[in-house]
Amino acid sequence: MLDGDRTGWRFSEGEGSSEFSADVIDDEFLQTVKTDKISWTSGTCLLASVRSLQVKTNDGFNAKRTVLQVKKVIQPLSSELIK
């Protein structure tokens, strides 16, 4: 994922929410990840356009999410700044 691959990304919708997987198809964002232009740490947030597709299967509903475009990367505040 952090090597710029489109698949294998894990996200959550905030603290305490469950994680979900999504493909990322924003090539410009993936290139910035691949070239280490983004510092990725726990708590990094993305403002992004996401497509969610729900499919009914024999086992219930499955959701497939795709990050279409990353609009902004929001870095967490340093714990030293919060004091």
LINCORHU-V420646 format. One record per helix or strand of 3 or more residues. SS is the DSSP state (~ for helix, > for strand). FROM is the first residue (numbers start at 1). TO is the last residue. Records with the same first field share a line. If there is no record, write none. Layout:
BEGIN
SS=FROM-TO, FROM-TO
END
This chain:
BEGIN
>=9-12, 19-24, 45-57, 60-74
~=27-34, 79-82
END
